[in-house]
Amino acid sequence: MQQKIRLFALYQGTATECILGVWDDGLTFMANKKDAANTVSATGKGKWNIPTGRRTDEWSESLVLIGESQDRGAFTRFFRHFAPLIKAFALSGSSLSATHADELVQEVMLKVWQKAGGFNPEKAAASTWVYTIARNCRTDMFRRLQKFDTPLASDDFELESEEEESFVVLHTRRGAERVRELLGDLPPDQAQILAKVYMEGKSHSEAAAELDLPLGTVKSRVRLAIQKLQGLMEA
Amino acid sequence: MAHHHPPMDLLIEYSAGALPVAQSACVAAHLSYCQHCRHSVDKLEDLGGAHLERLDPQPVGESVLERVMARLDYPEPLRYAPNEVSDTQLPGLLDRLINGNYADLVWKRVTQSLSISHLKTGDPNHEFALYRIAEGGRIPEHTHGGSEMTLVLRGGFADESGEYHPGDFLIREGWDKHTPVALEGEECICLAVLDAPLRFTRLRHRWLNPLLRLRAG
């Protein structure tokens, strides 16, 4: 099992670089292969030869360790990296006090521990997986604070995960890397609204009210930003 | 497989956790029918992950880590078990809200072929209800003052713009009139999420409008 994890992490770290090379700089796949000390064959239907020895995705690897062997050391490292980000998320644009933000950090990190076994590194980046948990916990916390009486918790909205075909997975991963790169290149007005929507959990109309913009403008800026990223997400 | 999907705007708000609970539940129920939209949401959630990575980290006291570590061995909270005896064959979320068979719900009869059953989501601004239309039955021509989300759960219906089957999702805004008719062969059950009441437009049905008063919550 250990072997499989390591192999996967390498696969994740490098597969993207190879493909991006082909797409962007005209570097060929062979050039990448030549750099690499040795090659491994990725499992799955596509017969990719993946060079080893590049980047590994530390956080996906930690999550797998936490899920498989309840590794407290890995969990502590994961906490030290993500807890400050979750706290920043809790405080972004919301009315949560510092105490509630710390409480949210605790809830999210406990869920991370409990749910790590269900994390599928082929389906999502570790940060995306953490984001969905943090988003759900924050929604539930808002509802609790507003004494909102609902029979539904955000976890009830989760769907059972299913097997994904390997080519879809590869495409998603490549898109995910590119989205992270290009997010920084969005025009400021689009980036601002996208951050408001995703980090503050604001609807389009709430964002419009806060920024004093017409709803149509907000919708079109979000749509433009997504379209820019979507080409990548759908690649 | 569904052929009618939520617009991108809604999927964005859904993935950002920005939808009110009733609308969110309706979109989530569509996702359980629709792999296409599930993939879109996965990708949109990735935008959340990408943003999270870019935030300015805020200091978290060591005591928070200690409190979490101390709680790791606590048993996990109990989770709701799926209802195995219901006849609805619905995604877990709706199964939970309906909590039994369609027949066990309280159905309020509005016209000869239309009954409505309200479900509780706790959403203070949206009505969350099942519409049951007899096979071939018609919902009288109506408009909406606000938005109406519809998800077909059983059977199907047709209106001026197309035909809809289980898993199909529609959203209508404002005052466009329509007259849905259930397809022949099976009764049609839809989930409808409204933020303003339905209004029948024809004179002979208008007296029923008080029955359609919005029942949010």
Interface residues (C-beta under 8 A of the other chain):
Chain A: R72 F75 T76 F79 R80 A83 P84 L85 I86 K87 A88 F89 L91 S92 A101 D102 V105 Q106 M109 L110 W113 Q114 K123 A124 A125 A126 S127 T128 W129 V130 Y131 T132 A134 R135 N136 R138 T139 R143 F148 D149 T150 P151 L152 S154 D155 D156 F157 L159 V168 T172 G175 A176 V179 R180 L183 G184 L194 A195 V197 Y198 M199 G201 K202 S203 H204 E206 K219 V222 R223 I226 L229 Q230 M233 E234
Chain B: M8 D9 I12 E13 A16 G17 A18 L19 V21 S24 A25 A28 L31 S32 R38 H39 D42 K43 L44 E45 D46 L47 G48 G49 A50 H51 L52 E53 R54 L55 D56 P57 Q58 P59 V60 G61 V64 L65 R67 V68 M69 R71 L72 E76 R79 Y80 P91 G92 L93 R96 L97 K120 T121 G122 D123 P124
